[in-house]
Amino acid sequence: MKNDRNCQTSGLTSGKVNLQELNESQYEAVTTTEGPVLVIAGAGSGKTRTLVYRVAHLVDQGVAPESILLLTFTRKSSQEMLWRAGRLLNENCNRVVGGTFHGVANMLLRRHGAQIGFGSSFTIIDRSDAEGIINLLKSSLGLGKQDKRFPSKRAVINMISGSINKSIGLEDLIQAQFAHLAEHLPDIVTLHKHYQEFKYDHGLMDYDDLLVNWKRLLAEAPDVRRIISERFSHIMVDEYQDTNLIQADIIRLLADTHENIMVVGDDSQSIYSFRGADFYNIMRFPKVFANTRIIKLEENYRSTQPILSFTNDIIRSATEKYTKTLFTRREGELRPMVFAGMDEREEASFVVKTVRKLLAQDIKPHDIAVLFRSSYHSYKLELEFASASIDYEKRGGLKLTESAHMKDMIAFVRVLVNPQDTLSWNRILLQLEHVGPTTAQKISATIAFAADPFQALAAYPAGKSWKEAFARLAQLFVDLLAESHSPAALYEIVLAYYLPIFERLYADDFPKRRKDIDQLKSIMGGYEDLQSFIDDTSLDPPEEGATEGKGLDRLVLSTIHSAKGLEFEAVFVIGLAEGRFPHASAMFGEQWEEERRLLYVAATRAKKYLYLTYPRQLMTQDRQFHRVGISPFVNEISGGLYERITDRSTGDTDSFAFRSIDDERPSPVRKAKQKKPEMADFSVGCKVNHPYFGNGTVAKISTGRSLDVFFDRHGLKTLHLDYAKLTII
């Protein structure tokens, strides 16, 4: 958005890159190219534009594009930024090195990995591959055979990955977070040791290994560290609040020969601790890099001021933060609206009726989002949408290449790149009829370590019942290796072999699965070499149904974590009840603060309309209903920053009554008119009683007829005297 005030400021142009579209803070961030810079970018404040202009500005100032490193959390983000930078300047920006931490680690380890004992042809495995190895090792080591309480393969991988991403020992992690599994600690440690050895012996790396080994390379090979640091003279990192300790260490080591490092992030949007993200990375950056210049982007280009005033108030009570106040020039006076349903069904009914109202105002379905803390919170709402024939898209399915049939197809080309990949050999061999796990493991172990694995495959003495099928498999690899084929040509050869097997293995639904395999053809057709295809499908797999349903205009249902970085004209945040948001387990400390930031992220997705809803009662696991109040995070917000909605409609979507504050339960039917209490009857510190919340103390006298009361059993509540039956004790 053009900033007329800043356009009049002299000196906002530089060479071919026109910097007049930047506001003052963005301009400062773009043109401060030497030394460490921390950019605190509030939600919707144009951080992507700032990074794009900085890339173009550096190239325009004579910095070699190959010397610029742009690290992002998705490959799509870096590609889009570099494309936009090229549009600003010229095609030289395409030579800037951009990608994810894992993608850049892959590139550098293939080039320099020999320094720490790795060849260049290692295979990257995904989570399901890792779980398969754990299962294989559990079986071979005889662990957990008679003990149903032994952790599952998924739990073991979660523990191993958690210890790496949180930079704590496996034993310490288990004692702290999985104390109920402590009796299995020695076996889990043994399993971890064999898992590490298995990967190394077979030329495999999982996602965590890429970061661990990149850090090892920089820390243990000083000459390589100097070469890489000198190569990348200017480093930029997006979403720095989402980095873990290993990534923070990598950044520090990369800047070894210089400190031209700019990180961009928002401490208020740090919500991924469950993945190992460390909130304190962004807080401690100025201590790690002395003389850091801190620049705050506070002008918001997304939301109206009432929404920003509300979100500013959400984060105001955070215990640790970089203080900032978002503001905007966008016009709009609609305040966020809070609705309390009697239960989840009434809450869902309100959302459906309001969505219909928005659609009638010509707001497109894809510009409306319903956000929730956990995926299961939307189940009642999904039923209501289905009943109302409202089409929606729920975000967060499987990745395309994580499905079994796609992993089958990709296994054939993975062994072409890395013949030691016994995991893929096992998958291929188990497709053969009459070949079981023991036989498959025996064959794969034999051929994987042979001088010529494919010749060893052809020479292996097949059993009588599977001799013919095994011969077809051996012939497949003869065909694949006969000449230098493109990835697209390899696909056709593999498909001709695999199709009969595919239809046998997935007889129940192979027509549906076939659509995925057809997508694979177009994906492989976009690559010139096999290694790039294998790396990309491992590091950045496409979503399931990536091309299916493209162009459909559907309302979005999403967890808040999946919606980060997106924006919508209208946003509903549902399930804002005590014990649900924040989660009941987040009682204090950093967990509590992250839950607060999660609500902040949800609310800042909205451009014009923001609705916050909750049910007054929830069903427990024993199918009993219990009363709940609104989230304490909303309760902390000044009453004048939002409206309360009472739905008194019987199907009429316009029959909404508004009030500034409402109590936590419906007003009882009164047999006779009662005298309303006066504000003068109350004072700070006086003791009161509420028919539901019990005894409490008045903490604050607000404007209008509102009181903040701290109740012994329910905490702080904001009540309106016209609706709350308060009596002075």
SESEPA-857460 format. One record per residue (C-alpha): residue in three letters; x, y, z. Coordinates in steps of 0.001 Angstrom, whole numbers, plus 524288, in hexadecimal, padded with zeros to 5 digits. Each point is the difference from the previous one (the first is absolute). Layout:
<nodes>
ALAXYZ...
</nodes>
This chain:
<nodes>
MET800008000080000LYS8057480D257FC44ASN803AE808E280B49ASP7FE3B80E057FB56ARG806B8805A780BE6ASN80C587F8367FD81CYS7FFAC802277F167GLN8026C80E57802B1THR80C117FCE5807E7SER80C5C802BB7F871GLY809CE7F5567FD0ELEU7F6957F4867FF4DTHR804DF7FB4D7F2E7SER80C0F7F8067FD21GLY805047FC487F289LYS7F6037F8207F885VAL7F8577FBC280BF0ASN7F56B809C28037ELEU7FEB58003D80ECEGLN7F4C5809BC80049GLU7F60F7F55A802E2LEU806557FD9980D4BASN7FC5C8068F80CA8GLU80AC080580808B3SER8024C7F3B0807F1GLN7FFF57F7367F40CTYR8098C8093F7F951GLU8091F7FF6A80BB6ALA7FF997F1237FFF6VAL802957FF2C7F15FTHR80B61809817FFB2THR806F27FBA180C80THR808787F5E97F926GLU80BDC7FF16808DAGLY8004B7F9EC80D85PRO7F5B37F85D80795VAL7F1E58047B7FE8BLEU7F3F37FB1980720VAL7F328803B47F97FILE7F4307FE61808D8ALA7F53D7FF197F5D7GLY7F2448011480581ALA7F51B7F8557F985GLY7FC948054D7F285SER80AEB80A1180067GLY8063E7FC897F2EDLYS80B5D7F76F80448THR800097F8947F315ARG8009980CC27F86FTHR80B498043A808B4LEU807B07F38E7FD16VAL7FD0C800EB7F16CTYR8049A80E117FF23ARG80C167FCF580813VAL8040C7F51E7F6B4ALA7FE2B809027F441HIS806D080B43806EELEU80BF57F7B780359VAL801687FB627F1F2ASP7FDC880DEF7FB3AGLN80AF8804A3808FCGLY8099C7F67F7F9C3VAL7FF5F7F4588093AALA801CB7F3927F7F8PRO7F2F17F8B47FFCDGLU806FA7F3218030CSER804F38064480CA3ILE7F2508025480541LEU7F9437F540807D7LEU7F163800B1802ADLEU7FAFD7F5DB809B7THR7F1517FDCF8010APHE7F73D7F57F805B6THR7FA277FB937F310ARG806407FEFE7F2B2LYS7F41D806AC7FA1ESER8029880C1380865SER80DFE801A37FB67GLN7FC647FD8F7F1CEGLU7F54A80A318008EMET808CE809FD806A6LEU80AE77FE4D7F60ATRP7F636800AF7F4CBARG7FAB680CCB8056EALA80DC080546801F8GLY802CD7FCCA7F1C0ARG7F401807AF7FC00LEU8051E80BAA807B4LEU80DB67FF747FA53ASN803DC7F5C57F5F0GLU8027F7F1817FE20ASN80CA9800D1807EACYS7F7967FE0980C21ASN7FD507F2237FB4DARG80E217FCC680351VAL7FDFB8031A80E66VAL800A57F39480839GLY7F2B47FE328063EGLY7F95E7F493806BCTHR7FC857F96080CAFPHE809D37FC8F80A8FHIS7FE907F1B87FC1CGLY80160802D47F17FVAL80C6D807FA801A5ALA805557F5C580979ASN7FDC07F59C7F59BMET80741808007F5CBLEU80BC1802CD808BBLEU800F87F23F8059DARG8004B7FA037F268ARG80B2D809327FCB7HIS807B87FFD380CBCGLY7FAA87F464807BCALA80C3A7F7D97FDC0GLN80692808A680A3FILE7F7927F97280A6CGLY7FF1A7F27E7F9E1PHE7F45C800B27F6A2GLY7FFD37FD1A7F177SER7F84F8084E7F67ASER7F5DA7F59D7FC7BPHE7F8F77FEE280D0DTHR7F1367FE4B7FFB4ILE7F6E8808BB807E2ILE7F56B7F88080726ASP7F2FE80549804D1ARG7F8DF7FD5D80CC1SER7F93C7F38B7FB81ASP80CF37FA957FAEFALA80628802CD80D32GLU7F4DB7F913806EBGLY801EB7F45C7F6F0ILE80E4F7FF03803DEILE7FC79800B280E73ASN7F6327F5087FDFBLEU80A3B7F7D77F8F7LEU809EA8022D80ADBLYS7F6297FD3E80AD9SER7FD677F2E97F9A5SER80E427FC727FDACLEU803D0803FF80DE1GLY7F46A7F8CB805DCLEU7FAF480C1280701GLY7F20680168804B3LYS7FB6E7F2CC7FAE6GLN7F8C97FC1480C5DASP7FDF880DA98057ELYS7F460807867FAC1ARG8046880BDC807B6PHE80C828013F7F821PRO7FF2880CD87F84ESER7FB697FF677F1F2LYS8090C802EB7F489ARG7F9AE80D797FECBALA8022C8030480E5BVAL80E547FBEB7FF20ILE80260808BD7F436ASN7F8F380B39806D3MET809017FE6880BB0ILE80C587FF627F7B6SER7FBE980B9E7F7B7GLY7FB8E807B780BE6SER80D0E7FE63806CBILE80720804F07F3ECASN7F73980B9C7FD1DLYS7FF8B8043E80E31SER80E977FD98801B4ILE7FE967F78580C1BGLY804B67F2338025FLEU7F6D97F4D87FCBEGLU800877FAFC80DF3ASP7FCD380D828056BLEU7F4A3801A87F69CILE7FA147F2E7803BCGLN8015B802C280E87ALA7F9D480D847FE5EGLN7F51C7FD517F634PHE7FE2E7F1477FF51ALA8020D7FBE980E12HIS7F60E7F4FE7FE5CLEU8099A7F9B97F659ALA80BEA80130808D3GLU800657F14680249HIS802D07FE687F16DLEU80AC180A517FFDDPRO80B947F69F7FE0AASP7F92B7F9487F48EILE7FC3180CFA7F9BCVAL80E19804BB80111THR804A47F3397F9CALEU7F5FB801907F526HIS804A080DE47FD8ELYS80E2A7FB7C7FF0AHIS7FC907F5857F5F8TYR7F770809A37F88FGLN80B74809557FE94GLU808F77F4F77FB91PHE7F6037FAB57F660LYS7FE9180D3D7F96FTYR80EA08020A7FF02ASP802887F2357FAC0HIS7F5808015F7F582GLY802BE80DFC7FBC2LEU7F384805AE805C0MET7FCE580CE3806B5ASP7F3388041C8062FTYR7FBBA80E42800BAASP806528022080D38ASP80CE37FA507FB26LEU800B680A807F57FLEU8006580ABF80A42VAL8086C7F87A809A8ASN80A177FCBE7F595TRP7FFE180DC37FA4ELYS8031D8053980D80ARG80A687F578801B4LEU80603803B47F2EFLEU800F480E50803EBALA804B77FD2E80DD8GLU809867F4D57FD53ALA805ED804207F305PRO8057D80DDC801D1ASP80501800ED7F20FVAL7F2B17FC817FA78ARG7F96D8097E80976ARG808C180AF77FB07ILE7FD4D7FC827F1B2ILE7F13F7FFC280207SER7FFE980C4480877GLU8080C807917F60BARG7F7677FB0D7F4F5PHE7F3B6805728067BSER803C780DE080374HIS7F1EB8042A80285ILE7F6487F71C806E4MET7F16F801F88022DVAL7F7027F74480804ASP7F128800A57FF91GLU7F7147FBF280B58TYR80B4C7FFDE80996GLN7F6BF7FDF780B74ASP7FD7F7F2487FAB5THR80E357FB868003CASN805107F5C480978LEU80CE8800518073DILE8073C7F8747F561GLN7FB9E809B27F59EALA8040780B6A8089CASP80D757F9CF801A7ILE801057FE137F13EILE7FD1C80E737FDD5ARG80A70803E9809C7LEU80A0A7F7217F96FLEU7FC588048A7F24DALA8031780DFC803DBASP80D7B7FC0F80500THR807DA808C77F6D3HIS7F65B80B5680027GLU7F3AF804248071FASN7F7CF8040E7F45EILE7F43B7F886804EAMET7F201804E17FFFEVAL7F5637F7F080690VAL7F1A78035D7FEA5GLY7F5707FB2C80907ASP7F57C802FC809E5ASP8016F7FB2780DE1SER7F12E8014780164GLN7FE2A7F5807F59FSER808E07F58C805CEILE7F6B47F44E800B2TYR807DB7F40C7FC09SER806BC7FB7480C6BPHE7FA5B7F2617FDCEARG808F87FF3D7F418GLY80B9B8049E807E3ALA7FF2680E8D7FCA9ASP8065D8080680AB9PHE7F93480CDD8032DTYR80C668050780669ASN808037FF787F36EILE7F9F880CCE7FB92MET800A9805BF80DB8ARG80E7F7FCF8801BEPHE80472803A67F231PRO8052880D7580444LYS8084A7F93880A59VAL8058F7F5FD7F66DPHE8035E80AAA7F63DALA8052F80C13806C8ASN7FC1A80D477FA69THR7F3947FA677FA00ARG7F75980A687F9EFILE7F1C67FD8C80395ILE7F5D1804FE7F662LYS7F1617FECA80275LEU7F5D97FF187F534GLU7F34B804878064BGLU7F7CC8054B7F4D5ASN7F6217F58C7FC4FTYR7FAD07FEE07F21BARG7F64C7F4FD8026CSER7F63E8031080ABDTHR7F73C80B2C80453GLN8039C8079580C47PRO7F55C7F9F3808C3ILE805B07F2877FD29LEU80DC8804E680288SER7FBF78068780CC5PHE7FA2C7F2F680431THR80C1C7F82E7FC3DASN80923809F580639ASP7F8727FDC480C9BILE8015C7F12C7FEE0ILE80EC6800DC80026ARG800D680B6E80986SER8000A7F6A580BA8ALA80ADE7F7497FAACTHR80ACD7FE6D80A08GLU80B3F801207F634LYS7FF23807477F323TYR8057D80A917F73ETHR7F63480AC0802ADLYS7F921804877F39FTHR7F3068061F7FC99LEU7FA247FCBA7F2D8PHE7F8D480AD97F8DETHR7F9FB801897F29AARG7FAB7809E57F664ARG7F5637F6C57FB5DGLU7F245804CC80229GLY7F6677F80C807F2GLU7F87E8015F80CA6LEU7FA997F24180249ARG804A37FAD680D01PRO802D17F17C80224MET7F3E97F8AC80487VAL7FEE07F5BB80AB1PHE7F5357F5D480025ALA7FCD17F60080A95GLY7F7C07F4647FBF6MET7F8E77F75A809A6ASP807F37F4927FAB6GLU8086C7FC6D7F458ARG7F4227FDF37F761GLU7FADD80DC28025BGLU80DC7805397FE20ALA800D07F8F17F2DESER7F270804B87FC39PHE8041F80E0D80260VAL80C147FE447F763VAL7F7F47FA1E7F4E8LYS7F5CA80AE78006BTHR80A7180A8580079VAL807617F9BC7F4A3ARG7F376800657F811LYS7FE9280E5A8033FLEU80DFE802C77FB9FLEU7FE207F8707F35FALA7F3D0807FE7FD57GLN808B780C13800E1ASP8080B7FA947F4A4ILE80B987FBCE8084CLYS8061F7F4757F904PRO8000B7F2D380718HIS80EDC7FEDC7FF44ASP800E680D0380729ILE7F9087FA7F80BF3ALA807437F768809BEVAL7FC197F8BE80C50LEU80BAF7FDAD808DEPHE801587F72E80BC8ARG80A617FB8680980SER7FEEB7F15F7FD26SER7FAA97F8CA7F43ETYR7F5307F8DD8074CHIS7FA1780CF380499SER7F991801AA7F2B5TYR7F8677F32A7FF7ALYS7F2D3805C080400LEU8020D80B457F6ACGLU803277F6E77F4AELEU7F3017F93280220GLU7F8F580D177FFD1PHE806D8804227F377ALA7FC847F3117F997SER7F1D8801998042CALA7FFD980DDE7FA9ESER8067B7FB9A7F327ILE80B70809588020AASP80C4A7FB1C7F950TYR80C73800BC807F7GLU80E2E7FBEE7FF78LYS806857FAE880C4AARG80E8B802B18003CGLY80A7D7F67080421GLY7FF317F2DD7F8EALEU80A6D7F6337FC2FLYS80B02804067F727LEU7FE8C7FA037F292THR80C707F7FF800F7GLU7FCCA7FAD680D9ASER7F5627F6DB7FAE7ALA803A47F1917FEA6HIS7FE117FEC67F140MET8083580C187FD5ALYS80AD97FB12808DBASP7FF7C7F3417F83CMET8025F807227F328ILE80AA8808D98054FALA8074D7F48680626PHE804077FB3E7F262VAL806E880CB17FC8EARG805A7801BC80D99VAL808147F39F7FEB0LEU8051B804E27F2EBVAL805AB80BBF80725ASN804507F8A180C35PRO8011F7F11C7FDFFGLN8031B7FE7780E9AASP7F25B80492803ACTHR7FB367F33480600LEU7F36F806808046ESER7FBF0802227F1EATRP804DB7F27B7FBFAASN7F7707FA1980AADARG7F446807877FB28ILE802447FB627F1FELEU802127F1CD803C0LEU7F4037FF60808C5GLN7F7A6803637F433LEU802FB7F2657FAAAGLU7F6447F55180312HIS8053A7F54680902VAL80B4B808B3804C6GLY7FF018031280E7EPRO8079180957808E8THR80AA67F64080398THR802E67FC767F1E0ALA7FF7080E447FBC0GLN809B88040980A94LYS8092B7F4DD7FC38ILE7FFCF803D07F193SER8018E80E8880284ALA80B5D7FDC78095BTHR806B67F7A07F5B4ILE7FE7F809347F488ALA801A480D0A80701PHE80E2C7FD44803B2ALA804017F9417F364ALA809C0806917F6E6ASP7F535800947F5BDPRO7F2C97FF4C80706PHE7F8237FEA67F374GLN808627F4CD7FB04ALA7FEC17F9B380D7BLEU7F13A801647FEEFALA7FFB77F8F97F2E3ALA808D07F51C80542TYR7F86F7FDA080C93PRO7FA337F21480089ALA7F1548023B8003CGLY7F6507F6D680670LYS7F76C7F78F7F777SER7F33C807108037ETRP8054680D897FCF9LYS80A4D7FD0D7F5A1GLU7F819805AA7F4A9ALA7FC6A80C8580728PHE80E17801B180477ALA804D67FE8E7F20AARG7F6D280B007FBBFLEU8058E8089280AD1ALA80E017FD3F7FBCBGLN7FC5C803287F1E1LEU7F9EC80CE780464PHE80D2A804CB804E6VAL806AB7FB5E7F394ASP7F670808B67F896LEU801A880B698094DLEU80EDB7FF797FEFAALA800B07FCFE7F16DGLU8023780E2D7FC7DSER7FF7C80D88805DCHIS7F1838028E801E0SER7F97780C9B80430PRO7F7CA7FF5680C7AALA7F3AD800517F795ALA804BB7F45C7F7EFLEU803857F88880C6ETYR7F2218024C804D8GLU7FA4A7F96E7F3F1ILE808DB7F40780166VAL7FCF97FE7380E81LEU7F168801FB7FDEEALA7FF497F53F7F5C2TYR806167F692809CETYR7F8C2804DE80C22LEU7F219801717FAD2PRO7FBEA7F19A8015BILE805FB7FFA680DAAPHE7F93480CCA8037DGLU7F29A7FAEC7FBFDARG802257F3A6807F3LEU804F5806CC80C4ATYR7F5A580A9D80023ALA7F4817F8B67FA26ASP7F6238072D80895ASP802C880DC67FB32PHE80A837FFC37F57CPRO7F840808E77F694LYS8005F80AEB80A27ARG80E657FD94802FAARG8031F7FFF97F174LYS7FD7780EAD7FFC3ASP80BA4801DE80913ILE808B67F7D27F734ASP7FBC7808327F44AGLN8040080C25807B5LEU80D617F9EA8020FLYS801D67FF947F13DSER7FE5E80EB77FEB0ILE808A98026880BDFMET80B337F78C7FAEBGLY7FE91806267F297GLY8048780CDD805CDTYR80D827FAC28039DGLU80C0F7FDDC7F7D7ASP807607F78E809D2LEU7FB9D7F57880976GLN8077D804B580BFFSER7F8E780D247FFE1PHE7F2DD7F9317FF06ILE803227F6CC80B56ASP8050980B3280875ASP7F45A808BF7FD57THR7F5B77F5AE8029ASER806D07FCF080CD6LEU8026F80DFF80457ASP7F3EB806DF7FAA6PRO7F5B87F5EC7FC49PRO7F3E4804E87F8C9GLU7F2D77FF88806D4GLU7F6A87F4DD7FD7CGLY7F6828041A7F551ALA8090180B427FC72THR7FA18801537F27BGLU7F2CE7FA0B80322GLY7F56A80A18802A2LYS8088480B8D7FC21GLY7F81A80C387FDCALEU7F4A77FBD5808C3ASP7FAFE80B3480859ARG7FE2A7FA0980D78LEU7FF8E804F180DDCVAL80C267FC72807F8LEU800027F81C80C92SER80D737FF7E8062ETHR807A87FE5B80C71ILE8066480CC580408HIS80D797FA0C7FE0CSER7FCC57FCE77F1C0ALA7FA5480DA37FDA2LYS80C098079A80453GLY8047B809047F51DLEU7F299800607F97BGLU7F5B180AAA7FFF9PHE7F151800647FDECGLU7F57580A567FEFEALA7F8527F95880AE1VAL805337F71B80ABAPHE7F8CA7F80080A3AVAL807D07FAED80B98ILE7F7D97F5648066EGLY801037F85380CA4LEU804F280B5F8084BALA7FBE67F99C80CAFGLU8071D7FE1180CE5GLY8077E7F3347FFC5ARG7FFAA7FF5D7F12EPHE8070180C967FC5DPRO80975800B0806A6HIS801137F15C80102ALA7FDA77FA9C80D98SER80E137FB10800C7ALA8058D80DB07FDB0MET7FEC4804B580DF5PHE80BA38090E80112GLY80CF5804AD7FA88GLU8041F7FEC77F1E7GLN7F4BC7F6F07FC35TRP7F62A80A12804A2GLU806FC80AD67F8ACGLU8007B7F8187F376GLU7F14C7FDCD800DBARG7FE5D80EC380104ARG80851801CB7F3CFLEU7F7CD7F5B87F915LEU7F3C18084B801FDTYR8079080BED7FB4BVAL803C97F8E27F37AALA7F1DB7FBD97FDC5ALA7FA5E80D9B801F7THR80A28806B97F770ARG7FBD47F7DD7F430ALA7F3AB808687FEC2LYS7FF1F80BB57F704LYS7F26F80585802ECTYR7F7617F66180772LEU804537F8CB80C40TYR7F6E57F7078079ELEU803ED7F8F680C81THR7F6E57F54F804BCTYR7FF0F7F61B80AFEPRO7F6177F678805C5ARG7FB198024D80DD4GLN8004C7F160802A1LEU808957F4DE7FB63MET7FE707F159800E0THR80A107F89480801GLN805877F29E7FC7FASP7F5B27F97D8088BARG7F577806DD7F7D6GLN7FC688099D80AB5PHE7FE2E80E747FD04HIS8072080A41807FAARG7FF1280EBA7FF8FVAL80B97807CB7FAEDGLY8035080E477FEC0ILE806C5807957F558SER80EB97FEC77FDFAPRO80794807EC80A2APHE8078D8062D7F4D0VAL7F3798065B7FB0AASN7FBDC8032280DDEGLU80C4E80832801A9ILE7FC7E808A87F476SER7F9C680D3380283GLY7F14A7FECA7FE33GLY7FF4080BB17F6E6LEU8086E7F94E7F5B3TYR7F5987F6217FBE6GLU7F15E7FDB57FF51ARG7F8687F4E08060EILE7F5CA7F9A87F752THR7F3767F9D6804F1ASP7F9BA7F78E7F586ARG7F16680148801D5SER7FCE57FB7E7F24DTHR7F7877F4D47FB7DGLY806507FEA77F2D1ASP800A780E817FC96THR80E6A802CC7FDD7ASP7FE3F80E80802DCSER7F9F97FE2080D8BPHE80C2E8026F807FDALA7FF978084A80C41PHE80C8A8068A80475ARG804C28037E80D74SER80D30803B78054FILE800EF7F5E780AECASP7F82B7F3D480373ASP800DA7F6D480B82GLU803CF7F1D37FE5DARG7F2607FA0B8006FPRO7F2838036D7FAB3SER7F8018098A80813PRO7F5987F8FA80807VAL7F19D8028B7FD98ARG7FBA4809F480A1CLYS7F2947FF2180614ALA7FFFC80E1A8042ALYS807B980BD97FBFAGLN80BB9801BD808BELYS8073380C698033ALYS80CD6800B47F884PRO80BF8801E78089BGLU806EA80CFE7FED0MET80E86801DE7FD83ALA800A78085680C4FASP7FCB17F3CD807E5PHE80D1E7F9DD7FC4DSER80E20803B0802AAVAL80D417F9D27FD70GLY8026D7F5B180A57CYS7F1EA7FD9E803E8LYS7FB717F1EC80117VAL7F5477FB257F6FFASN7F8D07F37A7FCB8HIS7FBEC7FAD27F2AAPRO7F6087F4E07FEC3TYR809707F7E57F7A0PHE80DC98050D8028AGLY7FE2A800DA80EBFASN8074C809AA808B4GLY8092980A0F7FA47THR8069A80D2A801C0VAL7FDFD80BFC7F771ALA80D1D802A87F95DLYS7FC7280B3B7F6DFILE7F4BC8094E7FD59SER7FF01801C17F136THR7F8BC80A197F7F3GLY7F17C7FE1A7FDD3ARG7FA337F59F808FESER80B487F6477FFB1LEU808077FA0B80AECASP80C1B7F78480047VAL7FE267F60480ADBPHE80A017F5FE80482PHE7F8EE7F39480431ASP806417F64080939ARG7FCF07F4497F731HIS7FF35805DA7F267GLY809FA80AFE7FF5ALEU7FDC380D707FA11LYS7F2EF802AF7F951THR7FAA080C447F99BLEU7F18B8015780319HIS7F54D8099E7FC59LEU7F6C18040380AD6ASP7F4317FF3C7F70ETYR802117F1687FE0AALA807EA7FAFE80B7BLYS7F8767FD5080C93LEU80A31805108096BTHR7FD59801F280E70ILE808E4806EE8097AILE804487F78980B65
</nodes>
